[in-house]
Amino acid sequence: MCNGHFDEADLTAVVKGCTHSRSAGSLLSTSKAIEELRVISGDFVTSDEEMADAISRVAIALGCTVVFDEQPGADTLSLPSQRADVAA
């Protein structure tokens, strides 16, 4: 498996460390995994898309479902306003 300049052991460690077990299997968020890979590898230059691609290849090979959410703020939940407008 070719993953460019990323170390296979680093990619595997990131996938295993960031995967969440769910009732339907294992789920991996690329936003969390990209952050972890940047810290482990010291690579703060490579694009998020390139990192997500390398991470997802390993995750899929390990049987994980991958959520591509590497957009800024994707890990925060935005709920609509709970305010109800009442007509007079």
C-alpha positions as CSV (number, residue, x, y, z in Angstrom):
1,M,0.0,0.0,0.0
2,C,1.5,3.3,-1.1
3,N,0.8,6.3,1.2
4,G,3.3,8.8,-0.1
5,H,5.7,10.1,2.5
6,F,3.8,9.0,5.6
7,D,5.2,6.2,7.7
8,E,2.9,3.1,7.7
9,A,3.3,2.6,11.5
10,D,2.3,6.3,12.1
11,L,-0.8,5.9,10.0
12,T,-1.8,2.6,11.7
13,A,-1.3,4.2,15.1
14,V,-3.4,7.2,14.2
15,V,-6.3,5.0,12.8
16,K,-6.3,2.7,15.9
17,G,-6.0,5.6,18.3
18,C,-8.8,7.7,16.7
19,T,-11.3,5.0,15.8
20,H,-14.5,4.8,17.8
21,S,-16.4,1.5,18.2
22,R,-20.1,1.8,17.4
23,S,-22.8,-0.8,17.3
24,A,-22.4,-1.0,13.5
25,G,-18.6,-1.2,13.5
26,S,-15.7,1.1,13.8
27,L,-15.9,4.8,12.8
28,L,-13.0,7.1,12.1
29,S,-13.3,10.9,11.9
30,T,-10.6,12.3,9.6
31,S,-10.5,15.7,11.4
32,K,-9.3,14.1,14.6
33,A,-7.0,11.7,12.8
34,I,-5.4,14.5,10.7
35,E,-4.6,16.4,13.9
36,E,-3.0,13.3,15.5
37,L,-1.0,12.5,12.3
38,R,0.3,16.1,12.2
39,V,1.5,15.8,15.9
40,I,3.0,12.3,15.4
41,S,4.7,13.1,12.1
42,G,5.6,16.7,12.7
43,D,4.1,17.5,9.3
44,F,2.2,20.8,9.4
45,V,2.6,21.5,5.7
46,T,0.8,18.7,3.8
47,S,-2.8,19.5,2.9
48,D,-5.7,18.0,4.9
49,E,-6.9,16.3,1.7
50,E,-3.6,14.5,1.2
51,M,-3.5,13.4,4.8
52,A,-7.2,12.3,4.8
53,D,-6.5,10.2,1.7
54,A,-3.5,8.4,3.3
55,I,-5.4,7.9,6.6
56,S,-8.6,6.7,4.9
57,R,-6.7,4.0,2.8
58,V,-5.3,2.5,6.0
59,A,-8.7,2.8,7.9
60,I,-10.6,1.1,5.1
61,A,-8.0,-1.6,4.9
62,L,-8.6,-2.2,8.7
63,G,-12.3,-2.3,8.2
64,C,-13.3,1.1,9.5
65,T,-16.0,3.4,8.2
66,V,-14.5,6.8,7.4
67,V,-16.2,10.2,7.9
68,F,-14.5,12.9,5.9
69,D,-15.0,15.9,8.2
70,E,-11.7,17.8,7.9
71,Q,-13.4,21.1,7.4
72,P,-12.7,23.8,10.0
73,G,-15.1,23.5,12.8
74,A,-16.5,20.2,11.6
75,D,-16.0,18.6,15.0
76,T,-18.3,21.1,16.7
77,L,-22.1,20.4,16.8
78,S,-24.2,23.3,15.7
79,L,-27.7,23.2,17.0
80,P,-30.5,25.4,15.6
81,S,-32.0,27.9,18.0
82,Q,-34.5,26.5,20.5
83,R,-36.5,29.7,20.3
84,A,-40.0,29.4,19.1
85,D,-41.6,32.4,17.6
86,V,-45.2,32.8,18.8
87,A,-47.7,34.6,16.7
88,A,-49.8,37.1,18.5
